[in-house]
Amino acid sequence: MLRDYTREQYSDDVDVLLVHRGTNRTIMSDVGGVYGFEDITIKLDGEAPNFLSACDQLTSGRFKPTNIDEGPDYPDYFYDAVSSPNSASRLAGFDGLRANGGWQLFVRDDIAPDSGDIGAGWTVQIKAAVPQ
C-alpha cells in the first residue's frame, strides 16, 4: 500500500518496484496519464476488481498492480535496485515466499527534472491462507 504519495507533477512518470527474497515485480508504472496527484492512498491488491488507469487521473482506492508496457524502446529502469527488474506486476509472484525478512520498495521518476515523494511512507500487508 502506498500512502499519501504527494507532490508528483505527472503520475505517468512514476515507476514502482517491490523486491523480496530475490523476487521483484514492477507493481506500478506509467499510469495516471499527464495528471498530477497529491495526498492519495493507493492500495495495490492482486484481487482488486480494477487496474490503475493508463490515462485517467489517479485517485485513492484499491487497484490491481499495473505496469503499462510501453514496449522495448521505453523500459523501466531501477538503478542500483536489481540487475534485471521483472516487468510482471502480479503480486502472486511472491506467493510461497516467507513473508518475514526485508522488503524493499524502489520508486523512480523516469522523466527529469520533476520529482515527488511518499509523504507518509508505505506498508506491506500480507494476506495468507491458513492451512486447515
Buried (B, 14 or more C-beta within 10 A) or exposed (E): EBBBBBEBBBBBBBBBBBBBEEBBBBBBBBBBBEBBBEEBBBBBBBEBEEBBBEEEEBBBEBBBBBBBEEEEEEBBEBEEBBEEBBBBBBBEBBEEEEEEEEBEBBBBBBEEEEEBEBEEEBEEEEEEEEEE
